[in-house]
Amino acid sequence: MKQYFEQISRYIDGQRASMLALWEELVNTESGSRQIEGVNAVCGILRREMERAGIHTRVLPMPDAGDMLIGEWNTGSPKAPLLLIGHMDTVFQEGAARENPFHVDENGMAHGPGVLDMKAGLVIALYAVKALAAVGWNERPVKFIFAGDEENLHMFSNAKELFAAEAKGALAAFNFETGYMDDRFVVGRAGGGPARIDIRGVAAHSGIAPEKGRSAVLEAAYKIVEIESQNDIARGRLMNCGVVSGGIGENTIPDACSIRIGIRFPDAAVGTEIFDILNKAADRSTVPGTTAELDLSRVMQCMETTDGVMALFKHLKQTAAACGYGEIGCFQVGGLSDSGITVACGVPTVCGMGVRGAGSHTAAEHAEVRSLYSRCVLAACAAYTLGDDFAKS
């Protein structure tokens, strides 16, 4: 096995210039979640590189979001595929790459919008498969799923459903999200995101005909008290009614009000409790004549720390020691990712496989260049040694 690890490492060492060039091209191609043309341009670049590497590609179009890219390699194998997943969009606004183009400083840190979250990870995933092909490995299929609108939680698309359909039946998944400088990999993520309750009442003049009005704002107040009273911080059941908007003036009984609610939950069971609380609050009216609708479309599933997830991390940890990467650890984080989708589909997933760095989602975002190569070696070696029975070892 050691000789194959050495071959993989030599291959990656020989590809450093091309990996760095692709990373630069991706970072300098702006792809904020609502810059749909930019996201699709990144998709086109990656599709070009996949096709050159013998990876069959499909693009799943999203009418009002960046497209989803599917890559499939070694499809002749009857085994369950390994998934390599990520996203092509960033949080940055138009012009960010002009103001802060890709560059590497004197300390070996790369800078630029999305340099860490997560364009380096896309490069790592691609070159891990190229390394496997270079050493003649063809034990199982590998499938890429790269979303185009993860940063806004797929709010304008059906990407979550398509992602789940593409992931179903896979053996395991590596998500090439932001890596951490202390070499801890992510084995659990909270679920959650923004929810919204829109309330409708009846407008009326508050002085002339108050009896004709049905206050949506008053109904919102009742719902807020009901929801917030059921927070359970110790168990991680969190519902924050953070933004309330309604009404047009003091002399008009308001006929509309919206409550924007940030929710977080550590596992699917607590998530179900939250959904039940919000549905009951939306369905029950205290102010007669008011109605409400609940929108949970932007809520992301949690990445539960299942036995399968920990078995996959154990495999990664053993591979890191065997291939010379070194000691690694694991932890759970609060941030959301598409790893929640794959774990909910029954696919063990390790997240945070991308380049090491810090400052995600800020102008100070930066990433360690040398980890682009070492993380690629680790991913390729972990794929090389992944057996069907990894969860039983």
N, C-alpha and C positions, 0 to 999 in steps of 0.2 A: 504493500500500500504506500509505503514511504516514497517509492520511486515515482508513483503517479502524482503524489502531492508535489514532489520536486518538479515534475514536468509541468504541472499546472502553474506553479510559481514562476518557472522560467518563461512560460508563455505570457503570463501577465506582465512580467518585467519587460518583455519585448514589445508590449502594446502600450506602454506608458504614454508615449507621445500622442497616439491616436485616441486614447481614452481622455487625455487632458483636452485635446482639440474638440472632441465631441461634447465634453462637459461645457467648454466655453461657448460652443455654438448653441447649446440648449439654454444656457443662462442668458445669453444675449438675445435670444428669441423670446420676447415678452409674452407671458401667458397667464396674466391674471384671470381669475375664474370667469369674469364677464368679458374678457378680451377673447371672444370665441375664435376669431381668425388666428390669433396668436397661439391659442391652445391647439388648434388644428394644424398650425404650422409645426409645432413641436411633435405632434402626432405624425406628421409627414416625414420629419427628420428621422424619427425612431423607426418608422415603417421602412424607410429607405435602408437603414442600417440592418434591420432584421432580415429583409429580403436578400441583401448582399450576403448575409451569414447563413442563408438556407433555411430561414425560419418563415413558415407560411403565415401570412397576416390577414386579418379581417378588421374592418373598421365598422363599429356600430354607431350609426349617426344619431345625434341628439339634436332635435330641432331648435332648442333654445339653450344649449350648453355645449361645451367642448365635447368632441366625440370620444368614444372609448376604443382603445386599441387592443386587439387580441392577437397574440403571437403563439404559434404552435410549432414545436420542434420535435422530431423523432416520433411522429404520429403513428408509425408502423408498430410500435411496441404496444402489446395488449395490457400493460400494467397501468395502474392508476397514476395520473400525472402529478408532478410536483408543480405547484403554483409559485410564480414570482410576480408579486403585485406591487402596485404603486400608483401615483397620480402625476399628471402632467401639468396641472395648473398651480399657480402660486397665489399669495394674498396681495401681491403688490399692484399698485396703480400704474396706468399707462405713463411711460416716460422714466420709469425706475431704472431701466437698463441703460438709458442714455446718461442719466445722472451718475450711475454707479455700475459701469460695465464690469464684466468678469476681469479680475486681475488677481495675481498672486503676490503677496507681500514678502518682505525679507525673512519672515518667520515661517514661511511655508504654508501660510493660510490663504485660501482662496476666498474672494469676496464677490458679491453680486446678488441681485434679487433671485431667490430660489436656489442659490448655490448649495445650500444645506437641505432645505425643505422644498422639493426633494430631487432636484435634477441630477445630483451626483448618484443617488440611488438607482436611477434609471440606467445610467451608464454601467454601474456595478452589475446590475441584473443581466444586461445584455452581454457584457464581456464574460460573465461567469459561464454562460452557455457556450460562448465562442471558445472558452478554454476547455470545456468538456468535449466539445467537438474536436478540438485540436489534439486531445490525448486519446481519442477513439472511444469515449464513453457513450453508450447508447442503451443503458439499462431500463430507462423508462421515459415516457414523454415529459416534456416541460412545457408549461403553458404560462404565457404572460397575460396579465390583465392590468392594463394601465387606464385609469379613469381620467376624465377631463374636467371634473367639477367637484373634486373631493373637498376643497377648501371652503366651499359654501354649502357643504353637506348635501350635495345633489338636489338642492331645493328646486331647480328648474328642469329636472329630468327624471327619467325612470331608471337611472343608472344603478341604484341600489338593487332593484329587482333583476336587472340584467347581470350585474356582478354576481349575485347569488346563483343565478342559473348557470353561469359559466364556471363557477367554483365547485358546484355540486359534484361529489364523487371523487374529488382529488385526495391524494394521500396526505399531503401536508402543504403548508405555504410559508414562504418567507416574504415579509413585507419590508421593502427597502426605504422605509421612512427614516427620518432623522436619527442618526446614531449619537451616542453620548460619549463624552470625553473620558469617562471613567470605565468604559467598556462593559457597561451593564446593558443587557438587552431586555426588551419589553415583553413581558409574559402576561400582562393584564392591563386593560384600559377601562375606564368608566364608560358607561353609556350615557346618552343624554343629548342635549342640544336645545334649541329654541322651540317652544310650543306657543300657541296663540289661541285665545278665546275671543271671538267677535260676538258682541252682544247687540241685539236690535230691540229698541223700545218704540215709543210713540212721542213725537215732538209736540210741544204745546207752549203757549205763552205762559210763563210762570206766574204772571200777575193776573191776567184776564181769565184764563181757562186752565188753571193748574190741575183740575180734576180730570181733564182729558189726556194729560200726559202720563207716560210710563217711562220712568228714568232709567236709561241704560247704564248711566254712571252709578246710580244707587245699586242697581243689580250687580254691577262689577264689584262694588265695595263688599257686598255680601259674599260674593264668590272668592274674593281675595282673602277674606278672613277665614273662610272655610278651607281653602287650599293651604294657606300658610300655617294654620293651626295643626296641620297633619305632617309637618316636617319632622323627621326623625334623624337628627344629625349623627347620632351615635351609630346608626345602621346605614348611613350614607343615603338616606331618602331625602333628597333636597329639591325643593320647589321654590324658586325666587320670582315673585311677581315684580319684575324689575322696571317695566315701563307700562304706564297706563295712559291712554289718550282717548278723549271723548268730549263731546259738547262743543257749542259754538259761542256761548256767552251766558252771563248770569241770568238773563231774562228769558231764557229758553230752556225748557226741560229737554234734556238730550235724548235723541233717538238712536245714538250709536256710541259704542265704547269698545275699545280693544285692550286686552291684557296680554302683554308679552311676558312669557314665563321661561326662565332658564331652569332646566331640570338636569339632575345628575343621579346616577344609580350605579352601584357596584356590581350588580349581577341581574340576570333576567328576572328573577323572582321579585326583587325590589322594584325593578322597572315596571312589572305588571301591576304592582301595588299603586305606583304613581299614575299609570294610565287609567286605572279604575277610579282613583280620586279625581282626576281631571275630567273624566267622562261623566261622573256623577255630578260634579260641579257645573258642567256645561248643560246637563240634561235637566237639572232642578232649578226652578225659578222661584225666587222669593218675592220679587215684584211682579204682580200679575200683569200679563200682557207682554212680557219680555221673552225673547228667545235667544239662544246662543249656539254657536258652532265652534267645535274644537278642531284645530289643525295640528297634527303631529307629524306632518310630512318631512320635516327637517330633523327629526330625532334619529340619532344613530344608535345601533345596537352596541352593547358593551362587549368587550373582549374578555370573556371569562377565563380565569386561570384553571383550565381543566387538566385532568391527568394527561390527556394527549398533548396539550401545550407544554407541560413540564417534561414529558418524555422527549418532545422535539428539542426543547432547550438542552436537556441532558445530552442528546446526540450532538448538538452544536458545541457544547462545552467540551465534550470528549474530542471532537474534531479539532477545536481550537488548540488543545494541548498537543494533539498528534501532528498537526501540520505546522507547528511552530508559531502560531499566532500568539499564544500565551493564555493567561488566566482571564476568564470572563465571568461576569455575574448577571443577575437578573433582578428585575423589580417591576412594580406596577405603577402606572401613571394615570393622571386624570384626563389627559388630552384624548380626543376622539380620533379614530382612524377606521379605514375600511377593514382592518383586522377583525373588527366586531362582526362584519358580515360573514367572513370566512369561518370564524369560530362558531357562529350561530348555525352555519351549514354543516357543522360536524367536522370541519377541516382544522386539525391542529396547526397553529400559526405562531411563529416568533416574529415580533415586530422590532423596528429600530435597527434593521440590517444595513442601513445606509452609512454614508461617510460620517466620521466623527466631527463634531463641531458644536457651536453654541450660537445663541442670538436669533433663533428662528422667528420669522414674522416681523423682523425689525430691519432697519437699514444697516445695523451692525452685524447682521448674519454673516457667519464665516465658517469655513470648513477646512480641516486638515488634509492637505493634498496627499500626503503619503498614505493616509488611511483609505484613500480611493483604491489603491492597489492591494493593500493588506486585507481589506474587507472583501474585495473581489476574490482573492485567493481563498479566504475562509468560506465564502458562499459556494464557490465551485467545489471545494473539497467536501463540504457538508452535503452537497447534492450527490457527489460521487459515491459517498459511503452510506447514503440513506437507503435502508432496506425496508421491505414491506412490513417487517415485524419490529420496527424501531420502538413502537409503543410497548412492546413486551420485554424489551431488553432491560 
